[in-house]
Amino acid sequence: MVRMSATEVARNFSAVINRVGAGEEIEIVRNGAPVAELRRPSRPRRLEGEEWRRFVKSLPVVDADFARDVREARAGVGSPVSKWPAG
């Protein structure tokens, strides 16, 4: 595992992400102490093809009661004040 300072990671973030994407693991240190590790996810987080279709088929059916509940919930919340909410 490669060790890099937090400053070095920040200054070279795109390159660091590319290295991680290629399979390299990077330990991030601050003042000599490890604070984080970057590595690829243990498994892909996306579903593909048949797995996606099985997932969609397993979802509950959206019935008229659900649609009514959503309409009532939206009515109770009201319209947003702005399309761009403040963070």
Buried (B, 14 or more C-beta within 10 A) or exposed (E): EEEBBEEBBEEEEEEBEEBBEEEBEBBBBEEEEEEEEBEEEEEEEEEEEEEEEEEEEEEEEEEEEEEEEEEEEEEEEEEEEEEEEEE
